[in-house]
Amino acid sequence: MKVLITGHKGYIGTIMTPMLLKHGHELHGIDSDLYRECTFGNNGLPQISETIKDVRDIEVEDLRGFDAVIHLAALSNDPLGDLNPEITHEINYKATIRTAEIAKKAGVNKFLFSSSCSYYGASGENLIDESAKCNPVTPYGVSKVESENALKELADDNFAPTFLRSATAYGMSPRLRFDLVLNNLVAWAVTTGKVYLKSDGSPWRPIVHIADISRAFISVLHAPLDEVRNMAFNVGLSDENYQIRDLAEIVKETVPDCKVSFATDAGPDKRCYRVDCSFLPKTLPEFKPEWNARKGAHELYEAYSRYGLELEEFEGAKYKRIDHIKMLIDSGKLSPDLRWQK
């Protein structure tokens, strides 16, 4: 299958791309490469045919001849979304819908949208499935809800949008994100000896490894059109819902000689949800997740130790996405609307 993947140079894209290649798919990537200075480790990025372009600038010729689009490109964390909600809306919503409209016009059949369990936002402690009401609490979450609603209107017999609502991601990647809860807790433990919690640890969160997110996308890609048209799938495992303090204990048991520590202003996080992820494997048996939190914590611990991660790196402008973007803007490399300056 000929597949175009947006955001192929990002946190998930750099893991998904080689997995797609192993399945024999012909790939082309589109990415603005905002984090070109943030590659972690020494393994480099997977090499595919690519166009370095802002997703807001995609044209019909960029999409002609493809069977499917996997749309990962977005501003992908809450602090970055809060930095400029209008830009978040422009990139995460307007550019998504425009890309889908162009894809449909170009004759693409499948549009796999990287949505999020942030769709549910503040939903409490009850286990919820895909029929649950949306309750986003951040510009990022709102952008996912609005995108899903608009994409549904584009569906027809020849064009099938699918919404993959991934749980909170974790796991190693060349474009590693340290703002994600398990990645962050292990990083604090390795560099300081403290599993540092910035909330009171009570909120619930479903988590999923980025390789399993990639497996979910691949299972949708391989499914018949009628089985995935306008379908939403929670991506993760129902057993992998944790309170943050439980994740902290897993990290404590993984990283030697560390202890759990709370920030002085630690309080409850309004983002709290538990997600039922049973529908995807029931519908598409090809999807077989392989990771859990304990295995993921060990992977992260080994990688951070191997590469000598330091606190100043993941809490500073080198890897912290909000600080890195601010640094690029302040240096004149990026405009305030997040376009590269020539």
URCOR-V316745 format. One record per backbone hydrogen bond with DSSP energy under -0.5 kcal/mol. CO is the residue of the C=O (numbers start at 1). NH is the residue of the N-H. If there is no record, write none. Layout:
CO;NH
CO;NH
This chain:
1;3
1;26
2;67
2;68
3;28
4;6
4;70
5;8
5;30
6;72
7;10
7;13
10;14
12;15
12;16
13;17
15;19
16;20
17;21
18;22
19;23
20;23
20;25
21;24
25;27
26;3
27;49
28;5
29;51
30;7
31;53
33;36
35;38
46;48
49;29
51;31
51;53
54;57
55;58
59;62
59;63
60;63
60;64
63;66
67;109
67;110
68;4
69;71
69;112
70;6
70;72
71;114
74;76
77;81
78;82
79;83
80;84
82;85
84;87
84;88
85;89
86;90
87;91
88;92
88;93
89;93
89;94
90;95
93;97
94;98
95;99
96;100
97;101
98;102
99;103
100;104
101;105
102;106
103;107
103;108
104;107
106;65
109;160
110;69
111;113
111;162
112;71
112;114
113;115
113;164
115;166
116;119
117;120
117;121
119;135
121;123
121;272
126;274
128;276
129;132
135;122
138;142
139;143
140;144
141;145
142;146
143;147
144;148
145;149
146;150
147;151
148;152
149;153
150;153
151;154
151;155
152;155
156;159
159;156
159;161
160;111
161;230
161;231
162;113
162;164
163;165
163;233
164;115
164;166
165;235
166;117
168;208
170;210
173;176
174;40
180;184
181;185
182;186
183;187
184;188
185;189
186;190
187;191
188;192
188;193
188;194
189;193
193;259
194;196
195;197
195;261
197;263
198;267
201;245
203;244
204;273
205;242
206;168
208;170
209;212
209;213
210;214
211;215
212;216
213;217
214;218
215;219
216;220
217;221
218;222
219;223
220;223
224;227
224;228
225;228
225;229
228;231
231;163
233;165
234;236
235;167
237;240
238;241
240;207
240;242
242;205
243;246
243;247
244;248
245;249
246;250
247;251
248;252
249;253
250;254
251;254
251;255
254;256
255;258
259;195
261;197
263;266
267;200
270;272
272;123
272;124
274;128
275;277
277;281
278;282
279;283
280;284
284;287
286;288
292;296
293;297
294;298
295;299
296;300
297;301
298;302
299;303
300;304
301;305
302;306
303;307
304;308
304;309
305;308
310;313
310;314
311;315
313;316
313;319
313;320
316;319
316;320
319;321
320;324
321;325
322;326
323;327
324;328
325;329
326;330
327;331
328;333
328;334
329;332
333;341
335;338
339;335
